[in-house]
Amino acid sequence: MGQAIFLPGSIFDNIDKFANSLGYENAGVAISLAMIPWKSTEDRDSFIQSITGAAPKGGDSYTYPTLDTMRGK
């Protein structure tokens, strides 16, 4: 079975950033934007800042779970 981990630029990372930045009431828009194959996380974050006027919200790579933390190591 595949493992889902939050790598920077992954669909999970993108959903996190868009949902937190746009608000959960805009979940449909957030998921649609998260599915765009962004060239980099910087491009994605710049886009978020341009449409919200604020820095992107959401977790950072150091707060994302890893396989070791999910296994209790």
DRENTORKOL-3810 file (N, C-alpha, C; in nm, 4 decimals):
REM DRENTORKOL-3810
@n.u->0.0840; n.v->-0.1171; n.w->0.0000; ca.u->0.0000; ca.v->0.0000; ca.w->0.0000; c.u->0.0888; c.v->0.1238; c.w->0.0000
@n.u->0.0544; n.v->0.2228; n.w->-0.0782; ca.u->0.1344; ca.v->0.3440; ca.w->-0.0883; c.u->0.1261; c.v->0.4281; c.w->0.0388
@n.u->0.2272; n.v->0.5064; n.w->0.0620; ca.u->0.2322; ca.v->0.5938; ca.w->0.1782; c.u->0.2064; c.v->0.7373; c.w->0.1340
@n.u->0.1227; n.v->0.8061; n.w->0.2064; ca.u->0.0951; ca.v->0.9465; ca.w->0.1788; c.u->0.1784; c.v->1.0307; c.w->0.2747
@n.u->0.2716; n.v->1.1049; n.w->0.2208; ca.u->0.3508; ca.v->1.1938; ca.w->0.3047; c.u->0.3476; c.v->1.3331; c.w->0.2450
@n.u->0.3611; n.v->1.4313; n.w->0.3306; ca.u->0.3529; ca.v->1.5702; ca.w->0.2903; c.u->0.4886; c.v->1.6202; c.w->0.2429
@n.u->0.5187; n.v->1.6008; n.w->0.1175; ca.u->0.6411; ca.v->1.6558; ca.w->0.0609; c.u->0.6115; c.v->1.7955; c.w->0.0084
@n.u->0.7062; n.v->1.8871; n.w->0.0183; ca.u->0.6835; ca.v->2.0204; ca.w->-0.0368; c.u->0.6449; c.v->2.0116; c.w->-0.1848
@n.u->0.5359; n.v->2.0779; n.w->-0.2209; ca.u->0.4880; ca.v->2.0766; ca.w->-0.3590; c.u->0.3971; c.v->1.9596; c.w->-0.3921
@n.u->0.3750; n.v->1.8688; n.w->-0.2978; ca.u->0.2853; ca.v->1.7562; ca.w->-0.3229; c.u->0.1406; c.v->1.8045; c.w->-0.3204
@n.u->0.0504; n.v->1.7210; n.w->-0.3659; ca.u->-0.0911; ca.v->1.7575; ca.w->-0.3647; c.u->-0.1364; c.v->1.7879; c.w->-0.2224
@n.u->-0.0850; n.v->1.7146; n.w->-0.1242; ca.u->-0.1230; ca.v->1.7379; ca.w->0.0148; c.u->-0.0727; c.v->1.8733; c.w->0.0638
@n.u->0.0500; n.v->1.9068; n.w->0.0277; ca.u->0.1072; ca.v->2.0374; ca.w->0.0628; c.u->0.0271; c.v->2.1484; c.w->-0.0038
@n.u->-0.0051; n.v->2.1313; n.w->-0.1313; ca.u->-0.0814; ca.v->2.2330; ca.w->-0.2036; c.u->-0.2201; c.v->2.2524; c.w->-0.1431
@n.u->-0.2889; n.v->2.1431; n.w->-0.1110; ca.u->-0.4217; ca.v->2.1547; ca.w->-0.0493; c.u->-0.4103; c.v->2.2276; c.w->0.0845
@n.u->-0.3103; n.v->2.1922; n.w->0.1627; ca.u->-0.2889; ca.v->2.2574; ca.w->0.2919; c.u->-0.2720; c.v->2.4075; c.w->0.2749
@n.u->-0.1855; n.v->2.4478; n.w->0.1836; ca.u->-0.1585; ca.v->2.5910; ca.w->0.1644; c.u->-0.2812; c.v->2.6656; c.w->0.1108
@n.u->-0.3475; n.v->2.6101; n.w->0.0087; ca.u->-0.4630; ca.v->2.6792; ca.w->-0.0482; c.u->-0.5819; c.v->2.6812; c.w->0.0470
@n.u->-0.6107; n.v->2.5700; n.w->0.1132; ca.u->-0.7250; ca.v->2.5665; ca.w->0.2049; c.u->-0.7046; c.v->2.6618; c.w->0.3222
@n.u->-0.5849; n.v->2.6642; n.w->0.3782; ca.u->-0.5585; ca.v->2.7541; ca.w->0.4900; c.u->-0.5533; c.v->2.9001; c.w->0.4466
@n.u->-0.5058; n.v->2.9266; n.w->0.3275; ca.u->-0.4935; ca.v->3.0648; ca.w->0.2800; c.u->-0.6257; c.v->3.1217; c.w->0.2295
@n.u->-0.7061; n.v->3.0387; n.w->0.1641; ca.u->-0.8322; ca.v->3.0862; ca.w->0.1073; c.u->-0.9497; c.v->3.0676; c.w->0.2023
@n.u->-0.9338; n.v->2.9840; n.w->0.3015; ca.u->-1.0422; ca.v->2.9555; ca.w->0.3942; c.u->-1.1163; c.v->2.8293; c.w->0.3515
@n.u->-1.1598; n.v->2.7549; n.w->0.4501; ca.u->-1.2243; ca.v->2.6274; ca.w->0.4202; c.u->-1.3584; c.v->2.6433; c.w->0.3499
@n.u->-1.4191; n.v->2.7613; n.w->0.3606; ca.u->-1.5448; ca.v->2.7852; ca.w->0.2885; c.u->-1.5210; c.v->2.7890; c.w->0.1369
@n.u->-1.3970; n.v->2.8005; n.w->0.0946; ca.u->-1.3603; ca.v->2.7998; ca.w->-0.0472; c.u->-1.2883; c.v->2.6695; c.w->-0.0844
@n.u->-1.3304; n.v->2.5605; n.w->-0.0242; ca.u->-1.2629; ca.v->2.4317; ca.w->-0.0429; c.u->-1.2590; c.v->2.3890; c.w->-0.1895
@n.u->-1.3657; n.v->2.4095; n.w->-0.2628; ca.u->-1.3682; ca.v->2.3702; ca.w->-0.4046; c.u->-1.2626; c.v->2.4428; c.w->-0.4855
@n.u->-1.2506; n.v->2.5720; n.w->-0.4625; ca.u->-1.1491; ca.v->2.6515; ca.w->-0.5314; c.u->-1.0099; c.v->2.6083; c.w->-0.4865
@n.u->-0.9948; n.v->2.5868; n.w->-0.3560; ca.u->-0.8642; ca.v->2.5469; ca.w->-0.3014; c.u->-0.8173; c.v->2.4155; c.w->-0.3625
@n.u->-0.9063; n.v->2.3184; n.w->-0.3724; ca.u->-0.8670; ca.v->2.1885; ca.w->-0.4284; c.u->-0.8366; c.v->2.2011; c.w->-0.5771
@n.u->-0.9151; n.v->2.2801; n.w->-0.6481; ca.u->-0.8878; ca.v->2.3000; ca.w->-0.7909; c.u->-0.7514; c.v->2.3639; c.w->-0.8126
@n.u->-0.7192; n.v->2.4654; n.w->-0.7351; ca.u->-0.5887; ca.v->2.5310; ca.w->-0.7478; c.u->-0.4756; c.v->2.4396; c.w->-0.7020
@n.u->-0.5023; n.v->2.3552; n.w->-0.6031; ca.u->-0.3996; ca.v->2.2626; ca.w->-0.5541; c.u->-0.3622; c.v->2.1587; c.w->-0.6587
@n.u->-0.4519; n.v->2.1304; n.w->-0.7507; ca.u->-0.4260; ca.v->2.0284; ca.w->-0.8524; c.u->-0.3431; c.v->2.0800; c.w->-0.9697
@n.u->-0.3186; n.v->2.2097; n.w->-0.9746; ca.u->-0.2348; ca.v->2.2669; ca.w->-1.0804; c.u->-0.0909; c.v->2.2198; c.w->-1.0595
@n.u->-0.0233; n.v->2.1751; n.w->-1.1639; ca.u->0.1171; ca.v->2.1334; ca.w->-1.1492; c.u->0.2094; c.v->2.2563; c.w->-1.1430
@n.u->0.2207; n.v->2.3157; n.w->-1.0252; ca.u->0.3028; ca.v->2.4353; ca.w->-1.0074; c.u->0.4486; c.v->2.4022; c.w->-1.0341
@n.u->0.5195; n.v->2.4942; n.w->-1.0981; ca.u->0.6621; ca.v->2.4715; ca.w->-1.1285; c.u->0.7449; c.v->2.4630; c.w->-1.0014
@n.u->0.7058; n.v->2.5376; n.w->-0.9000; ca.u->0.7790; ca.v->2.5353; ca.w->-0.7736; c.u->0.6858; c.v->2.5813; c.w->-0.6619
@n.u->0.7271; n.v->2.5548; n.w->-0.5390; ca.u->0.6472; ca.v->2.6027; ca.w->-0.4263; c.u->0.6540; c.v->2.7551; c.w->-0.4179
@n.u->0.7622; n.v->2.8123; n.w->-0.4654; ca.u->0.7734; ca.v->2.9586; ca.w->-0.4668; c.u->0.6710; c.v->3.0198; c.w->-0.5621
@n.u->0.6524; n.v->2.9591; n.w->-0.6803; ca.u->0.5513; ca.v->3.0081; ca.w->-0.7748; c.u->0.4123; c.v->2.9979; c.w->-0.7135
@n.u->0.3841; n.v->2.8839; n.w->-0.6495; ca.u->0.2535; ca.v->2.8641; ca.w->-0.5863; c.u->0.2321; c.v->2.9678; c.w->-0.4766
@n.u->0.3323; n.v->2.9869; n.w->-0.3916; ca.u->0.3190; ca.v->3.0804; ca.w->-0.2807; c.u->0.3056; c.v->3.2242; c.w->-0.3296
@n.u->0.3759; n.v->3.2587; n.w->-0.4368; ca.u->0.3643; ca.v->3.3920; ca.w->-0.4954; c.u->0.2226; c.v->3.4144; c.w->-0.5484
@n.u->0.1662; n.v->3.3118; n.w->-0.6115; ca.u->0.0282; ca.v->3.3212; ca.w->-0.6604; c.u->-0.0683; c.v->3.3412; c.w->-0.5439
@n.u->-0.0517; n.v->3.2638; n.w->-0.4379; ca.u->-0.1388; ca.v->3.2781; ca.w->-0.3216; c.u->-0.1303; c.v->3.4198; c.w->-0.2661
@n.u->-0.0088; n.v->3.4709; n.w->-0.2552; ca.u->0.0080; ca.v->3.6065; ca.w->-0.2029; c.u->-0.0567; c.v->3.7095; c.w->-0.2948
@n.u->-0.0495; n.v->3.6874; n.w->-0.4260; ca.u->-0.1073; ca.v->3.7846; ca.w->-0.5189; c.u->-0.2605; c.v->3.7880; c.w->-0.5120
@n.u->-0.3232; n.v->3.6745; n.w->-0.4801; ca.u->-0.4702; ca.v->3.6759; ca.w->-0.4752; c.u->-0.5267; c.v->3.7037; c.w->-0.3358
@n.u->-0.4458; n.v->3.6830; n.w->-0.2321; ca.u->-0.4957; ca.v->3.7068; ca.w->-0.0964; c.u->-0.4389; c.v->3.8333; c.w->-0.0338
@n.u->-0.3251; n.v->3.8795; n.w->-0.0842; ca.u->-0.2596; ca.v->3.9952; ca.w->-0.0252; c.u->-0.1858; c.v->3.9624; c.w->0.1038
@n.u->-0.1720; n.v->3.8322; n.w->0.1320; ca.u->-0.1038; ca.v->3.7893; ca.w->0.2548; c.u->-0.0147; c.v->3.6699; c.w->0.2236
@n.u->0.0799; n.v->3.6473; n.w->0.3111; ca.u->0.1681; ca.v->3.5309; ca.w->0.2958; c.u->0.0844; c.v->3.4030; c.w->0.3065
@n.u->0.1242; n.v->3.2983; n.w->0.2356; ca.u->0.0504; ca.v->3.1718; ca.w->0.2432; c.u->0.0456; c.v->3.1180; c.w->0.3859
@n.u->-0.0684; n.v->3.0584; n.w->0.4202; ca.u->-0.0855; ca.v->2.9984; ca.w->0.5522; c.u->-0.0803; c.v->2.8472; c.w->0.5379
@n.u->-0.0549; n.v->2.7799; n.w->0.6460; ca.u->-0.0496; ca.v->2.6346; ca.w->0.6446; c.u->0.0801; c.v->2.5865; c.w->0.7054
@n.u->0.0963; n.v->2.4562; n.w->0.7081; ca.u->0.2143; ca.v->2.3962; ca.w->0.7678; c.u->0.3396; c.v->2.4190; c.w->0.6855
@n.u->0.4507; n.v->2.3912; n.w->0.7490; ca.u->0.5801; ca.v->2.3934; ca.w->0.6815; c.u->0.6334; c.v->2.2518; c.w->0.6798
@n.u->0.7315; n.v->2.2269; n.w->0.5964; ca.u->0.7812; ca.v->2.0909; ca.w->0.5811; c.u->0.8274; c.v->2.0312; c.w->0.7134
@n.u->0.8742; n.v->2.1132; n.w->0.8063; ca.u->0.9196; ca.v->2.0584; ca.w->0.9339; c.u->0.8030; c.v->2.0168; c.w->1.0246
@n.u->0.6809; n.v->2.0608; n.w->0.9940; ca.u->0.5655; ca.v->2.0208; ca.w->1.0754; c.u->0.4895; c.v->1.9035; c.w->1.0145
@n.u->0.5253; n.v->1.8643; n.w->0.8942; ca.u->0.4545; ca.v->1.7546; ca.w->0.8285; c.u->0.4964; c.v->1.6204; c.w->0.8871
@n.u->0.4030; n.v->1.5275; n.w->0.8943; ca.u->0.4395; ca.v->1.3961; ca.w->0.9470; c.u->0.5300; c.v->1.3213; c.w->0.8500
@n.u->0.6202; n.v->1.2452; n.w->0.9066; ca.u->0.7051; ca.v->1.1573; ca.w->0.8255; c.u->0.6676; c.v->1.0144; c.w->0.8599
@n.u->0.7186; n.v->0.9194; n.w->0.7839; ca.u->0.6885; ca.v->0.7802; ca.w->0.8134; c.u->0.7360; c.v->0.7427; c.w->0.9536
@n.u->0.8512; n.v->0.7960; n.w->0.9953; ca.u->0.9016; ca.v->0.7652; ca.w->1.1292; c.u->0.8102; c.v->0.8213; c.w->1.2382
@n.u->0.7653; n.v->0.9468; n.w->1.2230; ca.u->0.6789; ca.v->1.0036; ca.w->1.3265; c.u->0.5432; c.v->0.9362; c.w->1.3276
@n.u->0.4949; n.v->0.8919; n.w->1.2127; ca.u->0.3672; ca.v->0.8226; ca.w->1.2097; c.u->0.3782; c.v->0.6840; c.w->1.2730
@n.u->0.4975; n.v->0.6278; n.w->1.2714; ca.u->0.5194; ca.v->0.4959; ca.w->1.3324; c.u->0.5607; c.v->0.5075; c.w->1.4784
@n.u->0.5697; n.v->0.6298; n.w->1.5305; ca.u->0.6028; ca.v->0.6512; ca.w->1.6698; c.u->0.7511; c.v->0.6446; c.w->1.7007
@n.u->0.8350; n.v->0.6680; n.w->1.6011; ca.u->0.9806; ca.v->0.6636; ca.w->1.6230; c.u->1.0351; c.v->0.8015; c.w->1.6528
END
